[in-house]
């Protein structure tokens, strides 16, 4: 059984507004993320978010064909993910962990990542780095060092894993007192590599301009 944990417990401080409750073509960003997993065939979705956000985005009263439930987050992202994993229904075998602020993820992209995870145990949506990379000094000036972008990828979500593998990874993270920013880092801590899967535009809403760009992409898709 395939289920999803959508992490939406952050404060949106950088955005200056609640980016998860902001409207993307008339529908809250967080709802767009939930809808994508419902359409992709998830058996259940756990949303990690405050009660106020759950209500403001209309999820509290939404009618879904599968169970969609809410749990509170924790102090760190990994704590929020752990809370979401603990709420998964019995029988879950594969789990996707997704950032709720990536509303452009598509059912097709989710299924492509799931297929890779079914084969390898661990897969993530990602994109090859195409920008020229520079390292800066403490004052913000560029250094002459050449930073190769060959084989460099930017991590995205969903990140999809065999649930037993992810549980082992997070047990190791907790035991060692590690702080990880994503699930790929967690499974790497126990020596397991993750398959990288390139999908269509899947940007993260971080700043107000990102929402405008996401709106353009969404409408272009039709």
N, C-alpha and C positions, 0 to 999 in steps of 0.2 A: 504494500500500500504506500502511495506517495502522498505526502502532506507538506505543508509549508508553514514556516514561521516568518512573519513579516515584522521587522523591527522598526518601531515608530515612536520610541520613547524619548527622543532628543528634544532639546528646548528650542531649536531653530534660531539660536542667537545670531549666527552669521547672516542669516537671511533677513533678519529684522522684522519678520512676520511669521505666522505659523504656516510654513510651506506645505505641510501635510494636509492642512484644511483649505489651502488655496485652490481655486477652481482651475481645472484644465479642461477647456472646452465645456464648461458648465458642470463638471463633476469634480469633487475633491480629489486631490492628488493621491491620497491614501486609498480612496475607493478604487481609483484606476488600477493601483497595484493589486488590490484584492481581486478585482474582476479578472485580471489577467490569469491568475492562478486557478480561479474557478473555471475559466474557459479552457485552461490547459489540462484539466482533468484531475486536479488535486482532490483527494478524498476529504480533506479538512484543512482549514487555515486558522492558525493562531496569530492574532495581532497583539504585539506587545506595545501598549500605549497607555497614557493616562485616561481615566474615565472621561474627562472633559473633552479630549480629542476624539474619543470613541463616539461621543454624543454629537459633537460639532460637525463631524464628517458624515453623519447620518448612518454610520454603521450599526448603531445601537438599535435602530428600527428597520434596517434593511432586511429584505427577504431573499435569502440565498438558497440554492438547491442543495448545498452541502453545509455541514457545521462550520460556522465562522465565529470564533470566540475571542475574548479579550483577557489578557493578564497584565499585571503591572510590571514595569521594568525595574532594573536595578541601578546601582551606582555607576557601573561601567557597562560598556556595550556587551561584553562577554557575560555579565550577570543577567542582562536582559535576554540574551539568547538562551542562557540556561533556564530561565523562567519559561520561555516559550517551549523549549524542548520537553520540560517537565509536564507540560499541558497537552502534549500530543496524544492522540487516541491510541489505545492498545492495538497492536498489529501494524503500526507504522514501520516500514522497512527503509524507505528512502525519504530524506527530508531536504527541502530547499530552505535556505536562510536568505531572506531578501530585504534590502533596504527599502522601506516604504516610500522614500523620496526618489525612487527610480520608476516613475509611472509609465515610461515608454516601453518597458519590457513587454514582449509579445508572447502569446501562447506558443507560437512557432519557436521562438528563441528558448522558452522554458523547456519545451519538449526536446529540443536539440541538446541542451545542457543535461537534461535528465537521461537521455540515451547514452551520452558519454559517461555519466556517473554510474549508470547500470553496468557498463562495461568495465570501468576501472575502479569504482568505489568512491571516486572524488572528482568533481568537475566544477568549473566556474565559468561564467560569462566573463569575457575580457576583451581588450582591444590592443593591437600592436601600437607602440608609441611611435608617432610620426613627427613630432616636433623636434627641433634642434634643442639639445639639452645643454645647459650651462650650470656650473657650480659657482656659488657666490661666496664672497668673504663676509665677515661679520658686519660690514658697513653696507652690504647690498651691492657691491661692485663685482662684475664678472671676473672669474679667474681664467687664465689661458688654457686650463686643462681641457682636453677633448673628452667629452663624455659620450661614449658610443651608445646608440639606441638599438643596436643589433640585439635581437633576442629579448628586448625589453617589452613588457606588456603592462598595461594599466588594469588593475583589478576592478571588476564590476560585481553585481549580483543579478540573479540568484547564484549562490554557491550551493551545490547539491552533493549530498553525501549519503553513503550507507549510514543509517542511524547508529548502529553499534560502533562503527569507526569514529563517528563524531563524539559519541559518549566517551570513548577511550581517550580521545584527544583532549577533551575538556577536563577529564579526570586528571590527566597529566599536567595540564595547565594549572589547575587548582593546587595539585600536590607540590608543584615547583614554584608556586607564587608568581607565575608569568602574567603579563598583560599583553593581550593580542588584540589587534584591530579588526581582524576578520577570521573566518573559519579556515581559510587556506593556511594562514599562519598557525592556527591551532593544530591542524593535522600534520603540517610540516614539522611541528615540535616532536612528533613521534615517528618521524622519518618517512612519512607518506607523501609522495608528490601528487599534484592535482592537475588534471587535464584542463587546458585552456581552450575555450570555445568562443569563437568570434561570432557575434550576432549583430542584427541591425541596430541602429542608433538607440542607445540605452543610457542616456545621460542622467546625472544626478542633479536634482534641484537643490542648489546651495545658496545662490544669490538671486535677487529679483530678475535679473536678465536671463537666468537659466529658465525661468518659468515662461518667459516670452518666447524663447527659442523652442522649448518643448511644445508650446502651443502651435508654432509654425510647423514643426515636424508632425505633430498629431493630425493637423488639418490636411497636410500634404499627403499623408497616408490614406486619408479619406475615410 
